[in-house]
Amino acid sequence: MKIHEFGEHNRVNIVMIHGAFMSWEMLKPATDILSGNYHVYAVALPGHDLTTREEFISVEGSAARIGLTLVRDGLRRIDLLYGLGMGGGIALRMIADNNLPVERAIIDGGIMPNGDTGFFAGLMRAMKDTGKKSREALAAAYPYSPVDIAKMYGIMQHMSDEAVRRVYAAEGNYSLPEEFPALPDRTEYWYGEKEERARQRDIACVTAHIPGITLRKLPGMGNGEYAIGCPTQFAADIARRLM
């Protein structure tokens, strides 16, 4: 697993974790803006990196590896942890593991461990049959640019069928403690207005399971559309949360 770094080491840090079947480069426009003022760690999840043959295993394993890798790099705390989709689940697991203290966190469209993600699970099952064969199927499922859809298609082609199966199985089926530890300050759960129906079970689960988390609806946005499609506005939002 690779973690790419941008910006000077002596600055406030941000750790960014992309979602399932995405490339870390899909968040790079926002990362490039943020690295002007912060030290940014952009995680390339196992199985989602075209430069390696490493395969995705689990949410829990990915969370542990990210935390341990950052500790080995000399990090003593995460000032802001951002996770998109499955990356949001990994971020939650990192907070629960507490291998590295987290000061603030944003879980963007994160899929909670409810065992059945409803509408989203159906969508993902459909993608299993068509996404590896068709860019059009991905474009129909995600509100991203043709360039970003091409990156997702490349990731899916790069993965083995078994790794793809593990990613589907991991979403909504990872473990969190029954009693969640104390949350970092200003922990937020974001979801796009256009994905609100798909996130209903996740929103209900996060509010029931993680007391004190703040919900934020992103007007006019689909899953990940804010971070990936509006990098300037997204980066400014992140910076405000670090003030």
Solvent accessible surface area in square Angstrom, and as a share of the most:
residue,aa,sasa,rsa
1,M,38,0.17
2,K,83,0.35
3,I,31,0.16
4,H,50,0.22
5,E,67,0.30
6,F,47,0.20
7,G,37,0.36
8,E,94,0.42
9,H,130,0.58
10,N,132,0.68
11,R,87,0.32
12,V,62,0.36
13,N,12,0.06
14,I,1,0.00
15,V,0,0.00
16,M,3,0.01
17,I,0,0.00
18,H,1,0.00
19,G,1,0.01
20,A,7,0.06
21,F,0,0.00
22,M,5,0.02
23,S,10,0.06
24,W,31,0.11
25,E,72,0.32
26,M,2,0.01
27,L,5,0.03
28,K,62,0.26
29,P,64,0.40
30,A,0,0.00
31,T,0,0.00
32,D,69,0.36
33,I,77,0.39
34,L,5,0.02
35,S,19,0.13
36,G,46,0.44
37,N,103,0.53
38,Y,31,0.12
39,H,5,0.02
40,V,0,0.00
41,Y,5,0.02
42,A,4,0.03
43,V,1,0.00
44,A,0,0.00
45,L,0,0.00
46,P,9,0.05
47,G,3,0.03
48,H,1,0.01
49,D,11,0.06
50,L,105,0.52
51,T,102,0.59
52,T,34,0.20
53,R,176,0.64
54,E,55,0.25
55,E,59,0.27
56,F,0,0.00
57,I,115,0.58
58,S,30,0.19
59,V,1,0.00
60,E,51,0.23
61,G,31,0.30
62,S,4,0.03
63,A,2,0.01
64,A,33,0.26
65,R,99,0.36
66,I,0,0.00
67,G,3,0.03
68,L,88,0.44
69,T,36,0.21
70,L,2,0.01
71,V,53,0.30
72,R,185,0.67
73,D,68,0.35
74,G,44,0.42
75,L,21,0.10
76,R,169,0.62
77,R,118,0.43
78,I,0,0.00
79,D,6,0.03
80,L,0,0.00
81,L,0,0.00
82,Y,1,0.00
83,G,0,0.00
84,L,0,0.00
85,G,8,0.08
86,M,3,0.01
87,G,0,0.00
88,G,0,0.00
89,G,1,0.01
90,I,0,0.00
91,A,0,0.00
92,L,0,0.00
93,R,53,0.19
94,M,9,0.04
95,I,10,0.05
96,A,21,0.16
97,D,44,0.23
98,N,100,0.51
99,N,72,0.37
100,L,8,0.04
101,P,68,0.43
102,V,18,0.10
103,E,66,0.30
104,R,45,0.16
105,A,0,0.00
106,I,1,0.01
107,I,0,0.00
108,D,2,0.01
109,G,0,0.00
110,G,0,0.00
111,I,3,0.02
112,M,0,0.00
113,P,33,0.21
114,N,38,0.19
115,G,47,0.45
116,D,70,0.36
117,T,9,0.05
118,G,29,0.28
119,F,116,0.48
120,F,15,0.06
121,A,17,0.13
122,G,29,0.27
123,L,50,0.25
124,M,8,0.04
125,R,153,0.56
126,A,54,0.42
127,M,4,0.02
128,K,91,0.39
129,D,97,0.50
130,T,61,0.35
131,G,0,0.00
132,K,42,0.18
133,K,165,0.70
134,S,29,0.19
135,R,121,0.44
136,E,130,0.58
137,A,24,0.19
138,L,0,0.00
139,A,55,0.43
140,A,94,0.73
141,A,26,0.20
142,Y,15,0.06
143,P,54,0.34
144,Y,25,0.09
145,S,52,0.33
146,P,115,0.73
147,V,100,0.57
148,D,17,0.09
149,I,8,0.04
150,A,35,0.27
151,K,64,0.27
152,M,0,0.00
153,Y,44,0.17
154,G,23,0.22
155,I,2,0.01
156,M,0,0.00
157,Q,84,0.37
158,H,30,0.13
159,M,9,0.04
160,S,39,0.25
161,D,108,0.56
162,E,77,0.35
163,A,0,0.00
164,V,3,0.02
165,R,108,0.39
166,R,46,0.17
167,V,0,0.00
168,Y,32,0.12
169,A,48,0.37
170,A,12,0.09
171,E,13,0.06
172,G,0,0.00
173,N,89,0.46
174,Y,15,0.06
175,S,56,0.36
176,L,25,0.12
177,P,50,0.32
178,E,164,0.73
179,E,157,0.70
180,F,28,0.12
181,P,52,0.32
182,A,100,0.78
183,L,41,0.20
184,P,17,0.11
185,D,103,0.54
186,R,116,0.42
187,T,4,0.03
188,E,18,0.08
189,Y,0,0.00
190,W,0,0.00
191,Y,18,0.07
192,G,0,0.00
193,E,82,0.37
194,K,142,0.60
195,E,11,0.05
196,E,58,0.26
197,R,181,0.66
198,A,14,0.10
199,R,1,0.01
200,Q,110,0.49
201,R,120,0.44
202,D,1,0.01
203,I,26,0.13
204,A,62,0.48
205,C,33,0.20
206,V,0,0.00
207,T,62,0.36
208,A,87,0.67
209,H,51,0.23
210,I,1,0.00
211,P,103,0.65
212,G,74,0.71
213,I,19,0.10
214,T,74,0.43
215,L,69,0.34
216,R,65,0.24
217,K,88,0.37
218,L,6,0.03
219,P,105,0.66
220,G,38,0.36
221,M,29,0.13
222,G,7,0.07
223,N,22,0.11
224,G,3,0.02
225,E,35,0.16
226,Y,6,0.02
227,A,1,0.01
228,I,12,0.06
229,G,50,0.48
230,C,37,0.22
231,P,31,0.19
232,T,98,0.57
233,Q,103,0.46
234,F,0,0.00
235,A,3,0.02
236,A,43,0.34
237,D,3,0.01
238,I,1,0.00
239,A,22,0.17
240,R,125,0.45
241,R,41,0.15
242,L,23,0.11
243,M,165,0.74
